[in-house]
Amino acid sequence: MTVKSTPISARQLRLARLWLAGLKLLDALQDEFFRLFKKTVQGFDAEDVHDLRVASRRLREGLALFAPILPRGRLRRLSHRVRGLTRLLGELRNADEAALFFTELESQAPTEAAPEARRLREELIAEGGRIRLQLQKDLRRFDAASLRKDFKFGPANPFKRRQADPFHPFPPFAAAAFAERGAQAEALLPAALEGKDAAAQHRLRIAVKKLRYRLEIVAPLLSDQGEEARRTLKRYQDLLGELHDMDVFAGLVRERVALGAGREGLLETIEKRRIDLFASFLELDAKQPLGTLKAQVGAGLTGRENRQAQ
């Protein structure tokens, strides 16, 4: 029988040392992951599949966050297994999102393009059905019990050499770790602001996603549980995700639709959508810069925000 971990309060987290905070927060992440895994295998609801995929990504970010105090061999093994599940779940999400997009596009595209959008939608729905059946089999074969057992870490050994001191106060560690992820996203931003650089926007999307998950893990240290910053990062992630989807969907059209008016009509409609999304991305960057968000969250994690207000 697995003993459920005792949650750690915000006050306890502020006073905690890195090892204890890491164990408690990883316990919470894996509890949510395995709860959703069980729920998904039992019912295979589309929303549960999506939630499990998000939980797997958040758990992987938790492993990355606490990597400096975890055994390297076990860390690699855990990360590899969870990443494998994320990828399995991603295939279904991609097929479902593409089918939904071309369903909507059928009514928005020029008349000559509608039949091609309908044909693509039907193909993608059929592909999604096949992926769903395979995923159900793969999830039932997935050895969740052994994975959960592998997540059990013992007490810290003060004499064992690690990348970080396990008895270091948690808040400054969290602030430095968040700043590290924030700096990675900031470094990718200039190239992503170039309208046609789809690869740079894709890299920024991944960096922002990791930054958001890292924020959600350390959010109990923040006065508002990180809600304002989370909403901003979610907006960045959504816009960059939709931009990436437009590039993927345009690729599907080029790959699967023969030359002609229908193909050009679909590509033109997708490009117009992409232009509007990129304009919204530029507006978000001007109004809520990532650098400002990083500084505000950093101040909140270390308590400087409260001291400045007094």
N, C-alpha and C positions, 0 to 999 in steps of 0.2 A: 504494500500500500504506500502511495506517495503522500508524504506529509505536506500540506499546503503551507506556504511561507507566510509569515506574519508581515503585513505591510509596514512600511516605515513612513512616519509622518514627516511633514515639511520641516518641523523644528528638529527632529532627530537627524534628518538628512543634512541640515546645516551644521550640526555638531559632529557628524559621523566622519570616520576615517575612510579612506578610499576603499579598502578591502571590504568593509562592512557595507558601504553604500553600493559597491559593485555587485556583491552577492544579492542584496535585497532587490535592486533594480533589475538585475538579470532574472531573478526568480519571478518577478512580476511580469516581465516580457515573455518568459517561456510559459508561464501559467496561461496567459492570454493566447499564445500561439497554440498550445496543445488543446485548450478549450475549443478554439475555433476549428482545429483539425478534426476533433471528434465530431463536432456539430456538422462539419462539411461532409465527412464520410457518411454520416447517418442520413442526411437529407439532400445533399448536393444542390442546395439552393444557390442561384447565381450570385446573390449578395454575399452569402457565406464564402463562396469561392473567392470573391473579390476581397473580403475582409481578411481571409486567411493569407492571401498574397501580401496584403499590406502588413499584417502581423509578422510574416516571415521576413520582410524587408526591415522592419523595425528591430526585430531580434538580431538580424545580421549587423545592424548599426550598433546595437548594444554590445555585441561581441567586438566590433571594431573599436568602440569607445573604451572598453575595459581591457583591450589587448595587452597593454603594458603590465598588467598584473596577472594575466592568465597563462597557464602552461602552453607553450607554443605549439607542441604537437597536437594537443587536444583542441586548441583553438582552430588550427587548420582543418582538422577533421570535422568539427562542428560547423564551421563556416561553409565547408564544401557540401555537406549534406543539406543544410538549410537552403543554400543557394540552388542546389539541384531541384528542390521542391518549388522554389520561387519561379524557376524557369518553366517547369511543367505547368504551373498555374497561369503563367504569362501567355502561353500559346492560346489558351481558351479566351482570355481577355482580348487579345489582339483580333481574333476571329469575330468575336461578338461585337466589338467596337466598330470594326470595318463593316459588318452587316448592317448595323444601326445607321452608320454614316450614309451608306449608299441607299438605304431605305428613305432617308430624309432627302438625299440628293435627287432622287427620282422625281420629286415634285418641284424641285428648285432649278434643275438644269434646263437648258433649252429643249424644245420638243424633240429634236432629232437625237438628243443624247439620252432621253428617258429610257428607251429600250435597253441600252447598254448598261445603264445604272441598275435596271431591274434584273438583268442577267447576272451582273456581278453580285448583287444582293443574294440571289438564289444560290449561286455558287458558294458564297461565303457562309450562308446558313447551313448548307450541306456539309461544308468543311468543319464548321463549328460543331455540328452533331457528331461527326466522326471523332473530333478531338475530345469532346465531352465523354464519349463512351470509353475512349482510351484512358482519359484522365481518371475516371472512376476506377478502372482496373489498377492503374498505377498507384492511386492513393490507398487502395485496400492492401496493396503489396508493400507499401511504405512502412518500415519498421519504426513506428513512433515510440514504442516502449524502450527500445535500446537507445534511441536518440535522447529521450528524457533522462535515462539513467546516466548517460554521458555528460549531462549538464550538471551533475552534482559535484561541486567543488568543496574540498575540505578547508579547514581553517588556515589562515596565513602563517607561513613559516618565516619569522623575522630574519633568519639566517640565510634564506635562499635569495640568490641574486636575481633581481628583476629589472625591467626597464624603468619602473617607477616604484617609489616607496609605498608599500601597501598601507602604511600608517599616516600618509600625508592627508591633511584636511581635504574633504571632498569639494567644497565650493570653489577654491582656486583651481583645482584640477578640472572641474567642469567648465569653468570660464575659459581656461586655456584650450581645452578640447573643442569647445564651441567656436572659439576664435580661429582655430586651425581649419575647421571645416568652412567657416565664413571666408577666410582668406583664399581658400581654394576656389570658392564660387566667385569671389571678387576678381580673381586673376583671369577667369574665363569670360567675364562680362564684356570687356571691350570688343572682343571678336564677335560675340553673340549679338551685339548691337548693329552689326553689319547685316543688312536685310537678307542677303542671299547666302549667307554662311550658315547653311543648315547644320553642318557638322558641329560648328561651334555652339549653336543653340541646343543641339542634342547633348553635348558635353555639359553645358550649363544646367540643363534640365536634370541630369543625373546628380550633379553637385548640389543643386538646390534641394532635391529630394532627400539626399543624405543629411543636409543641414537641417531640414525640417524634422526628420526622425530623431536626430541628435537633440534638437530643441525639445521635442516631446518627452524624451527620456529624462532630461534634467529639469523639466518645467516645474516640478514641485518646489524648486528653490526660488522661483519667481513670484512676485506679489500677486500677479493675475494668472498664475499657472501657465504663463507664456501664451495666453490666448490671442492677444493682439499680434504678436510676432508670428504666431502660427498661422493666423488668417492671411497675413501678408505673404508668407512663404508659400502657403497653399495657392494663393492667387498667381504667384510666379510659376509655381509648378504646373498649375492648370493651363496657363497660357502657353508655356513652353511645351507642355505635353500635346496640346492641340496643334501647335505649329509642327511638331514632329509627326503627328498623325496625318496632317495635310501632305507632308513629304512622302510618307509611306503610302497613302491612298493614291497620290499622283503616280507613284511607282507601280502600283497595282494596275492602274489604267494603262500605262505605257506597256506593261508586260502582257496584259490579257485582252486588250481591246485593239482591234485592227485599225489601221489608218483610215481616216474618214471624218465626216462632220460630227458623228457621235463622239468619237474619241476627243476631238478638239473641243467640243462643247463641255465635256466633263472636265478636262484639264483647265479650261478657262474659268469654270465655276469654282473649282478647287483653288486656283490661284487667287481669285478675288477674295475668297474666305481667308486665305493665308495673309494677304495684304492687310485686311482688317484686324486680324489677330496680332500681326506684328506692330501695327499702330497702337494697339492696346498695351502691348509689352513695353514699347517706348514710353508711353504715358505712365505706366506703373513705375518704371525705372526713374522717371523724373520726379514723381510724387513721393515714392517710398524707396529710396536707394538702399541697396543691400548693405553698404558700408555703415549707414546710420543705424540700421536694424542691428547689425553685429555689435556696434558700440553700446547700444541701449541694453541689449540682452546681456552683454558682458558685465555691464555695471550692475544689473539686477542679480546676476549669479554670484557676484562677490559681495553684494550688500552695499556697494558704493552709491547706488541709486537712492537707498533709504537715507544714508548719511548726508547726501547732498541736499535732500529735501528737508532735513531737520534744521 
